[in-house]
Amino acid sequence: MLRPALLFALIASPGLATTQDDVLAATLRPGWQTESGGQMAALDLVLAPGWKTYWRSPGDTGIPPSFDWSGSQNVQSVTLHWPAPAVFDSGGITTIGYHDRLVLPVEVTPVDPSQPIILSVGMDLGVCENICLPVRLDLVADLARPGAPDPAISAALATVPRTGEAAGVDDVNCTVEPIADGLRLTARMRLPDPGSAEVVAFETRDPAVWVATSVTERQGGDLVAMTELVPPEGAPFALDRSGVTVTILSDGGAIEVRGCPAP
């Protein structure tokens, strides 16, 4: 595994004169009030044919989206419920993300459930086809209460990865070995074979740690995936195993395993 010198080149050809308005339309869906007093809203991104954007762990050369909710009013916290992404392979480079449309459910916890909620987000992301563009979105919505059921948000929530326990994942363990510029992490998980190719994405609690695309294979009833973790300082480091998230992607859907204990 080689760490890329550049993760992403956000350079559009001047001759094409492509702008973000040509390839992306974005709105905030206000959604509905939840039983807990929060609000289930969503970001709705519609991409031009052939264009894609990236999941929170984008793979070899993508960049993850970033969000700034600080302009919101009466918002205590925001939780994103990521739908299962697709895997793209281009010339041996693997990226993970979405094409055509992404409805990203946003669960909002208000400071005071009896007061209006104004949700404001500044979002930076990359969108790609044959070229890649940096995109900046600034969206604001009054989340009217109690709102109403939204089939688009409900459909997105239905594709959120299952937990490891719900998917029958058992006997999860990870071995960690130091390498010159970081760590090699190997996860072994027992779970039913979906009968199709499986891609495993690793994440750590620290977003500054670069994570290589994993090498994955089946060994009997076990799925074994290996990756390399490289921190900014380029040296071995103490890994917080409880902060490791392992997402398994296949044609059968997505499974999310949190935590990777020692054998």
URMO-V285287 format. One record per helix or strand of 2 or more residues. SS is the DSSP state (a for helix, b for strand). FROM is the first residue (numbers start at 1). LEN is the number of residues. If there is no record, write none. Layout:
# URMO-V285287
ss=SS from=FROM len=LEN
ss=SS from=FROM len=LEN
This chain:
# URMO-V285287
ss=a from=20 len=4
ss=b from=24 len=10
ss=b from=39 len=9
ss=b from=52 len=8
ss=b from=66 len=3
ss=b from=77 len=5
ss=b from=86 len=5
ss=b from=93 len=7
ss=b from=101 len=9
ss=b from=118 len=11
ss=b from=132 len=11
ss=a from=151 len=7
ss=b from=162 len=2
ss=b from=170 len=10
ss=b from=182 len=9
ss=b from=199 len=5
ss=b from=210 len=2
ss=b from=215 len=5
ss=b from=222 len=9
ss=a from=241 len=3
ss=b from=245 len=6
ss=b from=253 len=6
